[in-house]
Amino acid sequence: MNRSTLTQLALTLTLAVSGCEAGTNGPGPVDASLVLERHALTSAGQALDLVGVAVDPMTGARFVLDRSNNLYDLSPEGDLNLRLDLKEVWGTEPLHDLCAVSDTELYTVAPENGLKLNLDTEEATSHFCIVPAMEEWEENPWDELRHETHAIACDLASATIYAQPQTVPRNESDPTPERSEVSTYDLPSGADQTWTELPSELFLAGGMAVLSDDVLVLGRDADLLTFDMVTAELAPLMDLRSVGVERIEGLAVDAELQTLLVADGHDGELVTLDLEMVRGAR
């Protein structure tokens, strides 16, 4: 049995335990009416290799990010317009996920570095750090460890940025993760706030969004899960395979339309879900 199979098995067991503790047997069948619409996102005739989606909570403006660090404006009909080539303002470091607090202020994440994007000035600046703060007396372990983060979320109401870093060795000969957490940051300053450990060090989300007060929705492969910031409980919510989603690479709430946008990295499709049905599955 290879490492990938063992990793998936361990995560499955972890989530099964979480479901039992919550008094459930895991997510049930997904009602097809959950999906309100879907759009195949393409560029130059090719499916977009999605890594993030964001919705401005003030105007409803939509954005998507691809694996080539291209940021696109996205119309409600699924049409794309290249807004900014982030390779020109940041470089070729791979960027993951996206969240927005206005139609010109967005956030994304590079390896160990959270970025603020100013679309008015077309600038990308380091804003928060995907490394836990340490006391002066603590030994610095980060020469041998790094953090992998593929999911962030913004909450304008609480002025908070959320991220989901996984700590892994820099030595690629033994890539076994050491821990996985949800971290929070002050939105205006980027200051480090909290690091909350997840039940399994093997967990790495592809997307996240704020579902309600103190509750996040996380996407991994085709699964949606909830994470309670107060109890630190990670619980299965629903499996989206039956509605054609295979690899979640971004989640974003449209509060005005009461929808949850899901970026499927498998085929470049943007799937729109009924937010009330998602919340009701808890």
HELIX and SHEET records of a PDB file:
HELIX    1   1 ARG A    3  GLU A   21  1                                  19    
HELIX    2   2 ALA A   32  LEU A   34  5                                   3    
HELIX    3   3 LEU A   86  VAL A   89  1                                   4    
HELIX    4   4 ARG A  241  VAL A  243  5                                   3    
HELIX    5   5 LEU A  275  GLY A  280  1                                   6    
SHEET    1   A 4 VAL A  35  ALA A  40  0                                        
SHEET    2   A 4 GLU A 269  ASP A 274 -1                                        
SHEET    3   A 4 THR A 259  ASP A 264 -1                                        
SHEET    4   A 4 ILE A 248  ASP A 254 -1                                        
SHEET    1   B 2 THR A  42  SER A  43  0                                        
SHEET    2   B 2 GLN A  46  ALA A  47 -1                                        
SHEET    1   C 4 LEU A  50  VAL A  55  0                                        
SHEET    2   C 4 ARG A  62  ASP A  66 -1                                        
SHEET    3   C 4 ASN A  70  LEU A  74 -1                                        
SHEET    4   C 4 LEU A  80  ASP A  85 -1                                        
SHEET    1   D 4 HIS A  96  ALA A 100  0                                        
SHEET    2   D 4 GLU A 105  ALA A 110 -1                                        
SHEET    3   D 4 ASN A 113  ASN A 118 -1                                        
SHEET    4   D 4 GLU A 123  CYS A 129 -1                                        
SHEET    1   E 4 LEU A 145  ASP A 155  0                                        
SHEET    2   E 4 THR A 160  PRO A 169 -1                                        
SHEET    3   E 4 ARG A 179  ASP A 186 -1                                        
SHEET    4   E 4 ASP A 192  GLU A 197 -1                                        
SHEET    1   F 4 GLY A 207  SER A 212  0                                        
SHEET    2   F 4 VAL A 215  ARG A 220 -1                                        
SHEET    3   F 4 ASP A 223  ASP A 228 -1                                        
SHEET    4   F 4 LEU A 234  ASP A 239 -1                                        
END                                                                             
